[in-house]
């Protein structure tokens, strides 16, 4: 009997079509449930750009203290625009 861990996927957003990867609301819906994405999810340029735009708009906050390969995500339902430090 094997009592070890079995990992079958390192992706949270891999089920999105190319069109959905460019749709901020579709990405947010997945992130609300998953509360994370993997570094491999970001191989898609469309998805990477959508996540970047969501961060810039203050719609999501990322947490890089989550163990690799994951990035934790908090969806901000009352976003505040991101401002660069001065």
C-alpha positions, 0 to 999 in steps of 0.5 A: 500500500502506498501512503505517499502523496500523488500530484496530478496537476500543477495548474489552476488555470489550465482549463481556460480557453485562449479567449477566456485567458484574455477575459479578466472576469473568467480568470477572476472566477477561477482565482476566487475558487482556486486561491492560487495559480502555478508558475506554469500557468504563466507560460501562456502570454495571454494569461500572464498579461491578464494576471498582470493587468488584474494586479495593476488594477488592484483586482488581485493581490499575490502572495509569493510565500506560498510553496513553489510552484504556487503563487497565492492569490487574494481577489479584491472585490473592492479594488484600489488602483496599484501605485508604484512606490515613490 
